[in-house]
Amino acid sequence: MKYYRVKPQYDNKVRYKWNNHGQGVPDSILIANELYTPKEFERLANCPAWFELVEIPKSKIYFCFGARFAA
């Protein structure tokens, strides 16, 4: 499955979400190597350079405190 992985150098960057007025609103922070699905990535108002597209099977994914990571 395709995921967007946060690059390690962007650890602790502020993550934004789009509001109803088309503005980015601070939501939380990015975690290094955290994985986002393409649908989740579309909802984020971030710089695409902060992420890299990776192909990882679903069986190699785990969750830790609500964040998705590759095993």
Buried (B, 14 or more C-beta within 10 A) or exposed (E): EEBBBBBEEBEEBEBBBBEEEEEBEEBEEBBBBBBBEEEEBEEBBBEEEBBEEEEBEEEEBEEEEEBBBBE
